[in-house]
Amino acid sequence: MNMLTEASFGEWLKRRRKAMGLTQEQLAQQVNCSTITLRKIEAEERRPSVQIVERLAEIFNIPPNEQTKFLGFARGDWKSAPADVLEEAPWRTSGTVPRSRLPATLAPLVGREQDVAQVRQYLAQTGTRLVTLTGPPGIGKTRLSVEVARKALHDFPDGAFFVALAPLEDSSLVAPSIVQALGFEETKNQPSLEHIKDGIKDKQMLLVLDNVEHLIEDTAPLVSDLLLACPRLEILTTSREALRVPGEWLYSVPTLDVPKEGSSIDMETASKFPALTLFAERARAVRSDFVLKDDNIQTVARICAQLDGLPLAIELIAARIRLMSPQSLLSHLSDQFVLWADGMRAVSARQKTLHGAIAWSYNLLSPEEQKLFAYLSVFSGGFTLDAAKAIFSRIVTDNSVSNLIISLLDKSLLQRTFDHESHDEPRFSMLVTIQQFARDCLRQMDEEVKVRDWHLKYFLDLAQQADKQIHGPDQMEWLDRLEIEHDNYRATLDGCIFSGQTEAALQLIGKLSWLWLVRSHFTEALHWFDKLRVSLDVTHYPTAYAMALNGMSSITYAHADYLTARAMAENSLSIFQSEEVEDEIGLAGALFALVMPVAWGGGDIVRAEAYSKQAVTIYQARGDNWGEAMGLFRLGVMARWRKDYGRSQLLLEDSLAIFHDLGDRFGQGRVYVDLARLFVDLGDCDQARKMFEQSLIQHRQLRDQSGVLVSLAELGILCRVEGDYNQAEVFIEEALSIGREFSLGDDFIPQFYLGCVMLHRGDYGVAKRWFLESIKNCQRLSLQLWGAQISIGDGLVGLAAVAAGLNQYERAAKLDGAGQAIFDTVAFKVPSNDRIEIEPFLQIAREQLGDEGFEALAAEGRAMTMEQAVAFALED
């Protein structure tokens, strides 16, 4: 009988709705109509509107070329369509609901729309008849398989059937379970597998086999036999590892998207992250007043990120919102709290807690797999195959380590990623919750101390190897390698401090200092050094401590804390000059660390040059080309400060040549900056621009953000000197943005020059704000620093020009006098380039007040102490 004569549109709609497992209320919500309206449409008491029909066509996947005929069917005039067209219409034949045995769902599937579509596409491909959903415990493979089967139901006229294998402990029960799910009558005279084959034959059917992993050895051949015997059968399986059956397509179910660490989330962007949506829905299920809002969204994002976007973990933890606030929940995310968070009563034991879900997989591992799984938990942030072999080949062979890791990867207990910085070398890691379980296993083995010592030795050796190579042609590769392993180094430092391994911790800090300096990890470096000095007695290891002080002094100087940098370097120097320690390279490093704090921080260029010459002598005697180049560079900088431009150029060019031969990009970038500054002083702007651009290239390639900031700021200053104020603003603002993003702490100089740009434009309010910011930043550093005093003088004179522009001529004269007094005190002559925007305004003030009046007021400014001058400048 023709379907159109046996069923009305209302009856067709009712069958389709039920086949998808939807209530009238649920479908009405999807269609955006009332439940009463939908009830009347199904009862043929009302015809649907065009808008409702269009929405139904979308929900039921009616092809676009059939939607006009579908609209006619829905509106009651389907008989007007040609009969031959109606016979071929997919929406008409699909009105016969296939038989199915799919489990009902009690909550909507969140954030899996793309996954459902992708797996359906796999199933729809010609020749693809076996798809396996793989993934770690708690990823939601079962729920996804049910949703895919439900959505694809009408692609299989003979039905879709779900077989739950998790409860089975005997693989011989798999075939009988499939017979039961298919509804076949069991026979005593025929084996179950043959019964299935005879029952399916050429039926177009989907079979979902859920949780195959524990029965995989016997189930895989069964699946292969069924596919060979039943040409129109398709099978969807869920498993923590592949079946490895010919023709199998794998789909690795991903975790739900979570915001990146440190990113800003608001209500508009929250909907882009399914993990947040899932948390909110499950939280609202237990606490009706819970909603995502501005004051909790960042906390919820951090919770979801710490749970790696793992759906089961999010659902279990979100349910705890009935007991505590999001912030309190975040603070309780300890290993045991997450692993043992209890779920619903009416689920299997392995689904009630994450611990149960992961234990299900762990118990299926061989003893060797279990052991390595626990050992691998000591890594943080992932590991390479080489690292695992180097550490654990002492207990098993290299090949065994490789094979075991591959096996754990296949079983979804490890994840694999490719890191661009490591030139696509694969890295392996565990999801946070799985790693927590593995660490519990390691503690229970009572082998944690031993394994962590192995981990420490490997990464200390790696840091020492990097220290020897990091100033050569492979500088980028070694910096990247240490950067990639940053989480492992954090773990080793934490472990050293916890276990009292002071010397190893000091050695790590000394060897990692160059990474922290170049990659601008200033705050982190200071955190570890301070934590170590508070926790342990570092004086028992004077050589290691002094070497760490050398590195930390350079970092502290780069972070614009010049007084602390000097104190650290002086402490190191005193250790190396004592009879207790003999280490010439360490002594040269201490001398070198002192150069810039003494010169820029204290204004004692003569002493700084003496330190540099002494360090260069040591480096040359020891054949240390890199140390020699760095010393020559510092001498060239100070020669420029003394206006000895010829000597400065020779020293800088000699330094650059050595850095170039070594392949040291960092050294080249720094020398290019000061060569460019030299050419600016000499009036050769074209050559200066080339040098600044070269420095920017080197710093960007190294991802040296502090160097990038300096190069951009200097390019902006050069553009300003050349009169291109628009480009100057672009460069300087980009420099300031980098300074803020990476908390570099040395942005007072670009702030002054941006004030000059705004002064040139006559935007006095903005210019004033930048000059004030520059002074405040210098004030935070210290008013006693020579370099900071110069910058404060610059800021005062800049504010004097602003005051003149605002017709506050008396204030302008006083501020100019205060600034000039500072320059006189520190014996600093302001370059003419720095005053090209300022002088015209001060000249106006002088003309308005007269020379005598201006000088009298300027004298009042000169009489102020620096503190008084700063206070006066900060007055409104």
Secondary structure, DSSP 4 states (H G I P E B T S, - for coil): --HHHH--HHHHHHHHHHHTT--HHHHHHHHTS-HHHHHHHHTTSSPPPHHHHHHHHHHTT--GGGHHHHHHHHHT-GGGS-HHHHHH-HHHHTTSPPPEE----SSPPPS-HHHHHHHHHHHHSTT--EEEEE--TTS-HHHHHHHHHHHTGGG-TT-EEEEE-TT---GGGHHHHHHHHHTPPP-SSS-HHHHHHHHHTT--EEEEEE--GGGHHHHHHHHHHHHHH-TTEEEEEE-SS----TTEEEEEPPPPP-PPTT----HHHHTT-HHHHHHHHHHHHH-TT----TTTHHHHHHHHHHTTT-HHHHHHHHGGGGTS-HHHHHHT--HHHHHT----TTS-HHHHSHHHHHHHHHTTS-HHHHHHHHHGGG-SS-EEHHHHHHHHTTTS-HHHHHHHHHHHHHTTSSEEEE-GGGTT-EEEE--HHHHHHHHHHHHHHT-HHHHHHHHHHHHHHHHHHHHHHTTSTTHHHHHHHHHHTHHHHHHHHHHHHHHT-HHHHHHHHHHHHHHHHHTT-HHHHHHHHHHHHHHS-GGGSHHHHHHHHHHHHHHHHHTT-HHHHHHHHHHHHHHHTSTT---HHHHHHHHHHHHHIIIIIT--HHHHHHHHHHHHHHHHHTT-HHHHHHHHHHHHHHHHHTT-HHHHHHHHHHHHHHHHHHT-HHHHHHHHHHHHHHHHHHT-HHHHHHHHHHHHHHHHHHT-HHHHHHHHHHHHHHHHHHT-HHHHHHHHHHHHHHHHHHT-S--HHHHHHHHHHHHHHT-HHHHHHHHHHHHHHHHHH-TT-HHHHHHHHHHHHHHHHHHHHTT-HHHHHHHHHHHHHHHHHTT-PPPGGGGTTHHHHHHHHHHHHHHHHHHHHHHHHHTS-HHHHHHHHH--
